[in-house]
Amino acid sequence: MSAADNLTERTGPLRRAMRGRDPGEEHRAATPLELLFDLTFVVAVSQAAAQLHHALAEGHVGDGLVGYVAVFFAIWWA
C-alpha cells in the first residue's frame, strides 16, 4: 500500500489533506482557502479599527489605544 493510498483512506474520498504549495511555482495564483484566510484578517483588523474609532470619538484615547494594540497583537500573532 502506497503513502497516497494510506492518505486517501484516512481522509476519505471527498476530503483531501491540506498541503503547502511551492512558493517558487511559476504563475502561482492564490487558492480560495488562502483568500479566505486573508479576508478573515482584513475583517478582524477593520473591526478592531472601528472600535478604536468609537473610543477616540468618545474621548477615551488611552483605553482605545490599549485595546486596539492588544487586539491587533493577538490578530497578528495568530
Backbone as a ProteinNet text record, in pm:
[ID]
protein_1_A
[PRIMARY]
MSAADNLTERTGPLRRAMRGRDPGEEHRAATPLELLFDLTFVVAVSQAAAQLHHALAEGHVGDGLVGYVAVFFAIWWA
[TERTIARY]
85.8	0	90.1	63.9	147.4	101.8	184.9	151.3	26.9	9.7	-108.7	-236	-229.9	-346.9	-380.2	-277.1	-296.9	-360.5	-316.8	-372	-518.3	-553.5	-692	-781.1	-728.7	-807.2	-836.3	-737.2	-754.5	-845.9	-843.6	-920.7	-1054.4	-1072	-1196.3	-1192.3	-1286.8	-1284	-1318	-1390.8	-1432.4	-1347	-1259.9	-1174.9	-1030.4	-956.5	-814.2	-736.8	-620.3	-535	-479.9	-473.8	-420	-268.2	-209.8	-64.5	-20.2	99	155.3	192	191.9	227.4	367.7	429.5	565.2	561.7	624.4	622	701.3	788.8	866.5	795.6	675.4	599.4	568.3	591.9	564.4	414.2	373.3	232.5	141.5	190.3	114.8	2.2	-116.5	-233.1	-277.4	-339.8	-388.3	-506.6	-512.1	-624.7	-739.8	-860.5	-972.7	-949.3	-881.3	-853.4	-758.9	-657.3	-565.4	-637.4	-726.9	-802.9	-896.8	-958.8	-1046.5	-966.3	-848	-761.4	-724.9	-687.5	-654.1	-774.6	-890.6	-1011.7	-1047.8	-1025.5	-1052.5	-968.9	-842.2	-755.6	-798.4	-838.1	-882.2	-1005.2	-1099.6	-1221.7	-1189.3	-1101.3	-1065.3	-996.8	-904.1	-835	-932	-1023	-1118.6	-1213.9	-1251.9	-1337	-1262.5	-1134.9	-1055	-1039.4	-1020.2	-1006.6	-1137.5	-1250.5	-1379.9	-1398.7	-1358.3	-1368.2	-1275.4	-1157.1	-1065	-1126.8	-1189.4	-1254.7	-1362	-1444.4	-1550.6	-1492.8	-1385.6	-1323.9	-1265.4	-1199.9	-1141.6	-1250.6	-1361	-1470.2	-1534	-1531.4	-1588.9	-1487	-1364.1	-1263.1	-1185.7	-1196.9	-1126.8	-1001	-905.3	-786.5	-702.1	-669.9	-583.7	-644.3	-770	-837.4	-849.9	-880.3	-895	-764.8	-655.6	-525.8	-477.8	-494	-452	-532.4	-661.5	-745.6	-710.8	-687	-652.7	-519.6	-420.2	-288	-296	-370.2	-383.7	-452.1	-560.6	-633.9	-551.1	-486	-405.5	-289.4	-226.9	-118.7	-170.5	-286	-343.4	-375	-428.1	-459.1	-329.8	-230.2	-104.1	-33.8	-43.5	23.4	-43	-170.3	-244.2	-199.3
-118	0	124	215.1	334.5	440.7	543.1	652	726.3	740	808.8	731.6	597.5	516.5	529.2	529.7	543.3	678.4	783.6	916.9	921.3	856.5	854.2	781.5	673.9	600.1	685.4	759.2	838.3	957.7	1017.5	1139.1	1113.2	1000.8	969.6	1015.6	969.7	1001.1	1147	1215.7	1351.9	1457.9	1416.2	1511.6	1488.2	1597.2	1587.3	1655.5	1602.8	1665.1	1795	1898.6	2026.6	2018.4	2061.3	2061.6	2199.8	2237.6	2364.8	2362.8	2479.1	2488.9	2543.8	2515.7	2562	2711.3	2795.6	2939.8	2978.4	2889.5	2919.3	2880.6	2830.3	2787.1	2907.1	2890.2	2999.9	3018.2	3141.8	3178.6	3124.6	3132.3	3081.8	3178.1	3127.3	3207.5	3163.5	3253.2	3221.7	3126.1	3033.4	2941.4	3008.5	2956.3	3012.7	3009	2906	2898.7	3010.3	3039.5	3148.8	3283.4	3301.2	3426.3	3441.2	3332.3	3336.1	3370.5	3311.9	3340.2	3488.3	3544.9	3687.1	3774.4	3738.7	3816	3814.8	3702.5	3693	3793.9	3806.7	3903.4	4046.7	4073.3	4208.2	4247.3	4157.3	4185.9	4204.8	4121.8	4134	4266.9	4307.6	4435.6	4551.7	4542.1	4652	4664.7	4553.3	4559.4	4623.1	4588	4649.3	4798.7	4838.3	4980.1	5055.1	4990.6	5054.3	5079	4982.5	5000.9	5113	5122.7	5231.6	5366	5373.2	5496.9	5540.1	5446.1	5479.3	5526.6	5460.4	5501.4	5641.1	5671	5803.8	5910.2	5877.1	5972.4	6007.1	5912.8	5936.7	5995	6016.9	6078	5980.8	5853.1	5751	5707	5799.2	5774.9	5661.6	5667.5	5565.5	5426.7	5415.9	5285.7	5232.4	5321.6	5280.7	5229.7	5300.9	5259.2	5128.4	5114.1	4990.4	4871.8	4889.3	4781.9	4747.1	4850.1	4825.9	4752.9	4797.7	4733.9	4588.8	4561.7	4425	4334.9	4383.3	4303.1	4287.4	4394.4	4386.2	4288.7	4290.3	4195.7	4052.3	4026.7	3892.1	3848.2	3938.1	3905.5	3877.7	3960.6	3944.9	3816.8	3779.5	3660.3	3533.4	3538	3417.5	3364.5
0	0	0	-90.6	-100.9	-0.5	13.2	105.2	57.3	-74.3	-128.3	-96.5	-105.9	-72.2	75.4	159.3	302.9	335.3	265.9	288.6	247.4	136.3	89.9	189.5	248.1	347.2	469.9	515.9	638.1	617.5	499.9	479.2	411.7	349.2	281.3	137.4	56.6	-85.7	-119.2	-33.2	-63.5	4.9	93.3	164.4	125.3	115.9	85.5	197.3	227	326.9	269.4	352.8	307.3	306	195.9	183.1	140.6	183.7	143	-4.4	-65.4	-206.4	-220.3	-332.6	-359.3	-389.2	-305.5	-331.2	-455	-504.5	-624.1	-753.8	-743.9	-860.1	-950.3	-1080	-1173.4	-1190.6	-1209.8	-1233.4	-1123.3	-1001.6	-887.6	-854.4	-842.2	-803.4	-664.5	-592.8	-458.3	-466.8	-372.3	-365.4	-290.8	-304.6	-228.8	-77.5	-27.6	115.3	158.2	77.9	109.6	108.2	12.3	4.8	123.9	167.3	284.1	410	422.7	536.8	539.2	424.6	416.6	449.8	397.1	422.6	570.3	636.9	780.1	857.9	821.4	889.2	858.4	736.2	699.4	781	793.2	869	1017.2	1072.4	1214	1242.7	1156.7	1177.6	1159.9	1064.6	1044.9	1163.8	1223.3	1342.8	1460	1474.8	1581.2	1556.6	1430.8	1398.1	1422.7	1396.1	1421.3	1571.5	1653.3	1798	1845.4	1784.6	1817.4	1780	1665.1	1621.5	1720.7	1763.5	1858.2	1992.2	2036.3	2163.1	2151.5	2039.2	2019.8	2008.9	1942.4	1927.1	2061.3	2155.2	2287.9	2385.1	2337.9	2422.4	2510.2	2485.1	2563.5	2487.6	2476	2393.2	2449.6	2577.4	2639.2	2632.6	2674	2671.4	2528.5	2435.3	2296.5	2237.3	2264.4	2210.6	2273.2	2402.9	2469.1	2415.4	2402.9	2349.2	2205.9	2123.7	1983.6	1971.1	2045.8	2038.9	2085.3	2191.5	2241.9	2138.8	2081.1	1982.3	1854.3	1810.6	1689	1707.9	1826	1853.9	1849	1906.1	1903.7	1760.9	1680.2	1541.2	1465	1484.6	1411.6	1451	1578.5	1628.5	1575.6	1544.1	1500	1370.5
[MASK]
++++++++++++++++++++++++++++++++++++++++++++++++++++++++++++++++++++++++++++++

